[in-house]
Amino acid sequence: MVANIKAEFKRHLEQNPWMSEPTRKQALNKLDKMMIYVGYPEKWLDYC
């Protein structure tokens, strides 16, 4: 499900008429680097 949301967001960014091309490329690059973690992180953070 998360992969489908990510794919739809990518499609939305690609078709966005008000976004400049450099901004679009930067947003798509950031989206491509986004990792999907559902439920819990691989390593727990120590808040103590």
Secondary structure, DSSP 8 states (H G I E B T S, - for coil): -HHHHHHHHHHHHHH-SSS-HHHHHHHHHHHHH-----SS-SS-----
